[in-house]
Amino acid sequence: MTTVTSIGTAMFSVADQDAAIAFYTQKLGWELRSEATFDAGGQEARWVEVAPPGSAAVLALNPPMGGEPGGGSIGVESADIEAEHEHLSRVDGVQVGDFMGGEGPVPKMFSVKDPDGNWIWIVERAAG
């Protein structure tokens, strides 16, 4: 039996942690939740976490481990997906995709791509 109870931290690989912090906090309006250095096998490393305001889960922004940055994706929820799409479409430097889904069991959603090629899917929160 598992002792895992929730998803609390998602992780994206990024080329530049400072640029990623700026994108998520200044462009998307998220909060910087944690920033600390630690010893990673004799080398100094940096742990960075961001999250939408009020979110229990966080997104860690990590340097690539043996590869190129990017290629990840997460889904975040919005109670007003139309307003969020309109808002992000007006922010310079944010690549916003078209709506998809919204019929049957598939929720309405759209994507935002970060500068490293990671995808953030903004998903309409289910009523109730």
Backbone as JSON Lines, residues from 0, in Angstrom:
{"i":0,"aa":"M","n":[0.84,-1.18,0.0],"ca":[0.0,0.0,0.0],"c":[0.89,1.24,0.0]}
{"i":1,"aa":"T","n":[0.51,2.23,-0.78],"ca":[1.3,3.45,-0.87],"c":[1.06,4.36,0.32]}
{"i":2,"aa":"T","n":[2.07,5.15,0.64],"ca":[1.93,6.19,1.66],"c":[1.8,7.57,1.02]}
{"i":3,"aa":"V","n":[1.8,7.61,-0.32],"ca":[1.66,8.88,-1.05],"c":[0.21,9.34,-0.95]}
{"i":4,"aa":"T","n":[0.03,10.63,-0.62],"ca":[-1.32,11.15,-0.41],"c":[-1.73,12.27,-1.37]}
{"i":5,"aa":"S","n":[-0.76,12.89,-2.04],"ca":[-1.13,13.98,-2.95],"c":[0.05,14.34,-3.84]}
{"i":6,"aa":"I","n":[-0.24,15.09,-4.89],"ca":[0.81,15.68,-5.72],"c":[1.04,17.07,-5.17]}
{"i":7,"aa":"G","n":[2.22,17.32,-4.66],"ca":[2.51,18.6,-4.04],"c":[3.5,19.45,-4.81]}
{"i":8,"aa":"T","n":[4.4,18.78,-5.57],"ca":[5.43,19.5,-6.31],"c":[5.56,18.92,-7.71]}
{"i":9,"aa":"A","n":[5.38,19.75,-8.72],"ca":[5.7,19.39,-10.1],"c":[7.03,20.06,-10.42]}
{"i":10,"aa":"M","n":[7.75,19.55,-11.4],"ca":[9.08,20.08,-11.71],"c":[9.23,20.32,-13.2]}
{"i":11,"aa":"F","n":[9.77,21.5,-13.55],"ca":[10.14,21.84,-14.92],"c":[11.64,22.04,-14.96]}
{"i":12,"aa":"S","n":[12.28,21.61,-16.05],"ca":[13.69,21.96,-16.25],"c":[13.74,23.26,-17.04]}
{"i":13,"aa":"V","n":[14.61,24.16,-16.6],"ca":[14.73,25.48,-17.21],"c":[16.21,25.8,-17.43]}
{"i":14,"aa":"A","n":[16.5,26.58,-18.46],"ca":[17.88,26.95,-18.77],"c":[18.44,27.99,-17.8]}
{"i":15,"aa":"D","n":[17.58,28.89,-17.32],"ca":[18.01,30.01,-16.48],"c":[16.96,30.21,-15.39]}
{"i":16,"aa":"Q","n":[17.3,29.88,-14.15],"ca":[16.33,29.97,-13.07],"c":[15.85,31.4,-12.83]}
{"i":17,"aa":"D","n":[16.73,32.38,-12.96],"ca":[16.32,33.78,-12.75],"c":[15.33,34.22,-13.83]}
{"i":18,"aa":"A","n":[15.59,33.86,-15.09],"ca":[14.66,34.2,-16.17],"c":[13.33,33.49,-15.97]}
{"i":19,"aa":"A","n":[13.37,32.25,-15.5],"ca":[12.13,31.5,-15.26],"c":[11.33,32.13,-14.12]}
{"i":20,"aa":"I","n":[12.01,32.54,-13.05],"ca":[11.32,33.23,-11.95],"c":[10.63,34.49,-12.49]}
{"i":21,"aa":"A","n":[11.34,35.25,-13.3],"ca":[10.76,36.48,-13.86],"c":[9.53,36.17,-14.71]}
{"i":22,"aa":"F","n":[9.59,35.13,-15.54],"ca":[8.45,34.78,-16.39],"c":[7.24,34.41,-15.54]}
{"i":23,"aa":"Y","n":[7.41,33.51,-14.59],"ca":[6.28,33.04,-13.81],"c":[5.73,34.1,-12.86]}
{"i":24,"aa":"T","n":[6.59,34.94,-12.29],"ca":[6.09,35.95,-11.35],"c":[5.62,37.22,-12.06]}
{"i":25,"aa":"Q","n":[6.39,37.69,-13.04],"ca":[6.05,38.96,-13.69],"c":[5.05,38.8,-14.83]}
{"i":26,"aa":"K","n":[5.13,37.73,-15.58],"ca":[4.23,37.54,-16.73],"c":[2.94,36.82,-16.33]}
{"i":27,"aa":"L","n":[3.07,35.73,-15.55],"ca":[1.89,34.95,-15.19],"c":[1.27,35.37,-13.86]}
{"i":28,"aa":"G","n":[1.97,36.16,-13.06],"ca":[1.41,36.64,-11.8],"c":[1.48,35.64,-10.66]}
{"i":29,"aa":"W","n":[2.37,34.64,-10.78],"ca":[2.52,33.64,-9.72],"c":[3.42,34.19,-8.62]}
{"i":30,"aa":"E","n":[3.51,33.47,-7.52],"ca":[4.33,33.85,-6.37],"c":[5.61,33.03,-6.33]}
{"i":31,"aa":"L","n":[6.69,33.66,-5.89],"ca":[7.92,32.94,-5.57],"c":[7.75,32.38,-4.18]}
{"i":32,"aa":"R","n":[7.68,31.07,-4.05],"ca":[7.41,30.43,-2.76],"c":[8.66,30.03,-2.0]}
{"i":33,"aa":"S","n":[9.72,29.66,-2.74],"ca":[10.93,29.17,-2.08],"c":[12.12,29.41,-2.99]}
{"i":34,"aa":"E","n":[13.23,29.79,-2.38],"ca":[14.48,29.94,-3.12],"c":[15.61,29.7,-2.12]}
{"i":35,"aa":"A","n":[16.35,28.62,-2.33],"ca":[17.4,28.25,-1.39],"c":[18.54,27.55,-2.13]}
{"i":36,"aa":"T","n":[19.74,27.68,-1.58],"ca":[20.88,26.94,-2.12],"c":[21.15,25.74,-1.22]}
{"i":37,"aa":"F","n":[21.72,24.7,-1.83],"ca":[22.06,23.5,-1.08],"c":[23.23,22.8,-1.74]}
{"i":38,"aa":"D","n":[23.86,21.89,-1.01],"ca":[24.99,21.12,-1.51],"c":[24.46,19.91,-2.27]}
{"i":39,"aa":"A","n":[24.82,19.83,-3.54],"ca":[24.41,18.7,-4.38],"c":[25.66,17.94,-4.79]}
{"i":40,"aa":"G","n":[26.13,17.1,-3.91],"ca":[27.32,16.3,-4.21],"c":[28.57,17.12,-4.39]}
{"i":41,"aa":"G","n":[28.79,18.11,-3.55],"ca":[29.98,18.95,-3.63],"c":[29.84,20.18,-4.5]}
{"i":42,"aa":"Q","n":[28.71,20.33,-5.15],"ca":[28.44,21.52,-5.96],"c":[27.24,22.25,-5.39]}
{"i":43,"aa":"E","n":[27.33,23.58,-5.42],"ca":[26.2,24.36,-4.94],"c":[25.07,24.31,-5.97]}
{"i":44,"aa":"A","n":[23.88,24.03,-5.5],"ca":[22.69,23.99,-6.35],"c":[21.65,24.94,-5.76]}
{"i":45,"aa":"R","n":[20.62,25.2,-6.53],"ca":[19.59,26.15,-6.11],"c":[18.22,25.51,-6.3]}
{"i":46,"aa":"W","n":[17.39,25.6,-5.26],"ca":[16.02,25.09,-5.3],"c":[15.09,26.28,-5.37]}
{"i":47,"aa":"V","n":[14.23,26.31,-6.4],"ca":[13.3,27.42,-6.62],"c":[11.9,26.85,-6.81]}
{"i":48,"aa":"E","n":[10.92,27.43,-6.12],"ca":[9.52,27.03,-6.27],"c":[8.66,28.26,-6.51]}
{"i":49,"aa":"V","n":[7.72,28.13,-7.46],"ca":[6.72,29.16,-7.74],"c":[5.35,28.49,-7.7]}
{"i":50,"aa":"A","n":[4.3,29.31,-7.57],"ca":[2.94,28.76,-7.56],"c":[1.94,29.88,-7.8]}
{"i":51,"aa":"P","n":[0.78,29.53,-8.35],"ca":[-0.29,30.53,-8.43],"c":[-0.72,30.91,-7.0]}
{"i":52,"aa":"P","n":[-1.13,32.15,-6.78],"ca":[-1.59,32.55,-5.45],"c":[-2.68,31.61,-4.94]}
{"i":53,"aa":"G","n":[-2.54,31.14,-3.72],"ca":[-3.52,30.26,-3.1],"c":[-3.34,28.79,-3.38]}
{"i":54,"aa":"S","n":[-2.42,28.42,-4.25],"ca":[-2.22,27.02,-4.61],"c":[-1.51,26.25,-3.49]}
{"i":55,"aa":"A","n":[-1.98,25.03,-3.23],"ca":[-1.29,24.15,-2.29],"c":[-0.08,23.5,-2.94]}
{"i":56,"aa":"A","n":[-0.16,23.22,-4.24],"ca":[0.95,22.61,-4.97],"c":[1.89,23.7,-5.49]}
{"i":57,"aa":"V","n":[3.15,23.32,-5.7],"ca":[4.16,24.25,-6.22],"c":[4.8,23.67,-7.47]}
{"i":58,"aa":"L","n":[5.45,24.55,-8.23],"ca":[6.21,24.17,-9.4],"c":[7.68,24.48,-9.13]}
{"i":59,"aa":"A","n":[8.52,23.45,-9.11],"ca":[9.96,23.65,-8.93],"c":[10.59,23.93,-10.28]}
{"i":60,"aa":"L","n":[11.48,24.91,-10.33],"ca":[12.16,25.31,-11.57],"c":[13.62,24.89,-11.44]}
{"i":61,"aa":"N","n":[13.99,23.79,-12.09],"ca":[15.3,23.16,-11.92],"c":[16.15,23.24,-13.18]}
{"i":62,"aa":"P","n":[17.47,23.33,-13.01],"ca":[18.34,23.21,-14.19],"c":[18.19,21.81,-14.79]}
{"i":63,"aa":"P","n":[18.44,21.66,-16.09],"ca":[18.34,20.34,-16.72],"c":[19.33,19.36,-16.09]}
{"i":64,"aa":"M","n":[18.92,18.12,-15.97],"ca":[19.81,17.09,-15.45],"c":[20.2,16.17,-16.61]}
{"i":65,"aa":"G","n":[21.29,16.5,-17.29],"ca":[21.79,15.66,-18.36],"c":[21.14,15.87,-19.7]}
{"i":66,"aa":"G","n":[20.34,16.88,-19.87],"ca":[19.67,17.1,-21.15],"c":[19.35,18.56,-21.36]}
{"i":67,"aa":"E","n":[18.48,18.79,-22.3],"ca":[18.03,20.14,-22.63],"c":[16.86,20.52,-21.73]}
{"i":68,"aa":"P","n":[16.68,21.82,-21.49],"ca":[15.51,22.25,-20.72],"c":[14.24,22.1,-21.53]}
{"i":69,"aa":"G","n":[13.11,22.14,-20.85],"ca":[11.81,22.14,-21.51],"c":[11.25,20.75,-21.7]}
{"i":70,"aa":"G","n":[10.08,20.71,-22.31],"ca":[9.44,19.45,-22.63],"c":[8.45,18.95,-21.61]}
{"i":71,"aa":"G","n":[8.26,19.68,-20.51],"ca":[7.3,19.25,-19.5],"c":[5.96,19.93,-19.69]}
{"i":72,"aa":"S","n":[4.98,19.44,-18.93],"ca":[3.69,20.12,-18.94],"c":[2.95,19.87,-17.64]}
{"i":73,"aa":"I","n":[2.18,20.87,-17.23],"ca":[1.32,20.76,-16.05],"c":[-0.03,21.37,-16.39]}
{"i":74,"aa":"G","n":[-1.02,21.03,-15.6],"ca":[-2.33,21.66,-15.71],"c":[-2.63,22.42,-14.44]}
{"i":75,"aa":"V","n":[-3.11,23.64,-14.58],"ca":[-3.55,24.44,-13.45],"c":[-5.02,24.8,-13.69]}
{"i":76,"aa":"E","n":[-5.75,25.09,-12.65],"ca":[-7.18,25.34,-12.77],"c":[-7.53,26.81,-12.65]}
{"i":77,"aa":"S","n":[-8.58,27.21,-13.35],"ca":[-9.1,28.57,-13.27],"c":[-10.62,28.51,-13.18]}
{"i":78,"aa":"A","n":[-11.19,29.33,-12.31],"ca":[-12.65,29.41,-12.18],"c":[-13.25,30.25,-13.32]}
{"i":79,"aa":"D","n":[-12.44,31.11,-13.95],"ca":[-12.91,31.96,-15.05],"c":[-11.9,31.87,-16.19]}
{"i":80,"aa":"I","n":[-11.98,30.81,-16.95],"ca":[-10.99,30.53,-17.99],"c":[-11.03,31.57,-19.11]}
{"i":81,"aa":"E","n":[-12.2,32.11,-19.4],"ca":[-12.32,33.15,-20.44],"c":[-11.54,34.4,-20.04]}
{"i":82,"aa":"A","n":[-11.71,34.84,-18.79],"ca":[-11.0,36.02,-18.3],"c":[-9.5,35.79,-18.25]}
{"i":83,"aa":"E","n":[-9.09,34.58,-17.85],"ca":[-7.65,34.28,-17.78],"c":[-7.04,34.28,-19.18]}
{"i":84,"aa":"H","n":[-7.74,33.72,-20.15],"ca":[-7.25,33.71,-21.53],"c":[-7.12,35.15,-22.05]}
{"i":85,"aa":"E","n":[-8.12,35.95,-21.8],"ca":[-8.1,37.35,-22.23],"c":[-6.94,38.1,-21.57]}
{"i":86,"aa":"H","n":[-6.76,37.9,-20.27],"ca":[-5.68,38.57,-19.54],"c":[-4.31,38.17,-20.09]}
{"i":87,"aa":"L","n":[-4.04,36.86,-20.18],"ca":[-2.72,36.4,-20.63],"c":[-2.45,36.76,-22.09]}
{"i":88,"aa":"S","n":[-3.49,36.86,-22.91],"ca":[-3.33,37.25,-24.31],"c":[-2.82,38.68,-24.44]}
{"i":89,"aa":"R","n":[-3.04,39.49,-23.42],"ca":[-2.59,40.89,-23.44],"c":[-1.2,41.07,-22.84]}
{"i":90,"aa":"V","n":[-0.62,40.04,-22.24],"ca":[0.69,40.16,-21.6],"c":[1.78,39.94,-22.64]}
{"i":91,"aa":"D","n":[2.63,40.94,-22.82],"ca":[3.72,40.86,-23.78],"c":[4.67,39.72,-23.4]}
{"i":92,"aa":"G","n":[5.03,38.9,-24.37],"ca":[5.99,37.82,-24.14],"c":[5.38,36.51,-23.68]}
{"i":93,"aa":"V","n":[4.05,36.43,-23.66],"ca":[3.38,35.18,-23.27],"c":[2.71,34.58,-24.5]}
{"i":94,"aa":"Q","n":[3.09,33.37,-24.85],"ca":[2.52,32.65,-26.0],"c":[1.29,31.89,-25.54]}
{"i":95,"aa":"V","n":[0.1,32.33,-25.96],"ca":[-1.17,31.75,-25.52],"c":[-1.81,30.98,-26.67]}
{"i":96,"aa":"G","n":[-2.23,29.74,-26.39],"ca":[-2.87,28.91,-27.4],"c":[-4.37,29.13,-27.45]}
{"i":97,"aa":"D","n":[-4.99,28.5,-28.44],"ca":[-6.45,28.56,-28.61],"c":[-7.14,27.64,-27.61]}
{"i":98,"aa":"F","n":[-8.42,27.88,-27.39],"ca":[-9.22,27.01,-26.54],"c":[-9.39,25.65,-27.2]}
{"i":99,"aa":"M","n":[-9.5,24.63,-26.37],"ca":[-9.86,23.29,-26.83],"c":[-10.68,22.63,-25.74]}
{"i":100,"aa":"G","n":[-11.34,21.54,-26.07],"ca":[-12.16,20.83,-25.1],"c":[-13.45,21.58,-24.81]}
{"i":101,"aa":"G","n":[-14.02,21.28,-23.66],"ca":[-15.25,21.95,-23.25],"c":[-16.51,21.21,-23.63]}
{"i":102,"aa":"E","n":[-16.36,20.03,-24.21],"ca":[-17.53,19.24,-24.59],"c":[-17.42,17.87,-23.96]}
{"i":103,"aa":"G","n":[-18.54,17.36,-23.48],"ca":[-18.52,16.04,-22.84],"c":[-17.66,16.07,-21.57]}
{"i":104,"aa":"P","n":[-16.9,15.02,-21.34],"ca":[-16.12,14.96,-20.1],"c":[-14.8,15.74,-20.14]}
{"i":105,"aa":"V","n":[-14.44,16.29,-21.33],"ca":[-13.17,17.02,-21.46],"c":[-13.38,18.48,-21.08]}
{"i":106,"aa":"P","n":[-12.66,18.97,-20.06],"ca":[-12.85,20.37,-19.66],"c":[-12.28,21.33,-20.71]}
{"i":107,"aa":"K","n":[-12.81,22.53,-20.73],"ca":[-12.29,23.58,-21.6],"c":[-10.91,23.97,-21.09]}
{"i":108,"aa":"M","n":[-9.97,24.18,-22.02],"ca":[-8.59,24.51,-21.62],"c":[-7.88,25.25,-22.74]}
{"i":109,"aa":"F","n":[-6.75,25.88,-22.36],"ca":[-5.83,26.47,-23.33],"c":[-4.43,26.37,-22.75]}
{"i":110,"aa":"S","n":[-3.44,26.56,-23.61],"ca":[-2.06,26.4,-23.16],"c":[-1.28,27.71,-23.2]}
{"i":111,"aa":"V","n":[-0.24,27.76,-22.37],"ca":[0.75,28.82,-22.36],"c":[2.1,28.11,-22.39]}
{"i":112,"aa":"K","n":[2.99,28.61,-23.22],"ca":[4.32,28.0,-23.33],"c":[5.33,28.92,-22.67]}
{"i":113,"aa":"D","n":[6.17,28.36,-21.78],"ca":[7.19,29.18,-21.14],"c":[8.41,29.31,-22.06]}
{"i":114,"aa":"P","n":[9.36,30.2,-21.74],"ca":[10.51,30.42,-22.63],"c":[11.38,29.18,-22.85]}
{"i":115,"aa":"D","n":[11.29,28.19,-21.97],"ca":[12.1,26.97,-22.12],"c":[11.37,25.85,-22.85]}
{"i":116,"aa":"G","n":[10.14,26.07,-23.28],"ca":[9.4,25.05,-24.01],"c":[8.55,24.15,-23.14]}
{"i":117,"aa":"N","n":[8.32,24.52,-21.89],"ca":[7.39,23.8,-21.02],"c":[5.99,24.35,-21.25]}
{"i":118,"aa":"W","n":[4.98,23.5,-21.09],"ca":[3.59,23.88,-21.34],"c":[2.81,23.96,-20.04]}
{"i":119,"aa":"I","n":[2.1,25.06,-19.85],"ca":[1.18,25.22,-18.72],"c":[-0.22,25.21,-19.33]}
{"i":120,"aa":"W","n":[-1.02,24.22,-18.96],"ca":[-2.39,24.12,-19.45],"c":[-3.32,24.71,-18.41]}
{"i":121,"aa":"I","n":[-4.05,25.75,-18.79],"ca":[-5.03,26.37,-17.9],"c":[-6.35,25.67,-18.19]}
{"i":122,"aa":"V","n":[-6.87,24.99,-17.18],"ca":[-8.03,24.11,-17.31],"c":[-9.19,24.7,-16.53]}
{"i":123,"aa":"E","n":[-10.37,24.69,-17.14],"ca":[-11.57,25.2,-16.45],"c":[-11.9,24.29,-15.27]}
{"i":124,"aa":"R","n":[-12.0,24.91,-14.11],"ca":[-12.33,24.14,-12.91],"c":[-13.78,23.67,-12.99]}
{"i":125,"aa":"A","n":[-13.97,22.41,-12.67],"ca":[-15.32,21.84,-12.7],"c":[-16.21,22.52,-11.67]}
{"i":126,"aa":"A","n":[-17.44,22.75,-12.02],"ca":[-18.4,23.34,-11.08],"c":[-18.64,22.39,-9.91]}
{"i":127,"aa":"G","n":[-18.83,22.99,-8.73],"ca":[-19.16,22.18,-7.57],"c":[-18.05,21.97,-6.72]}
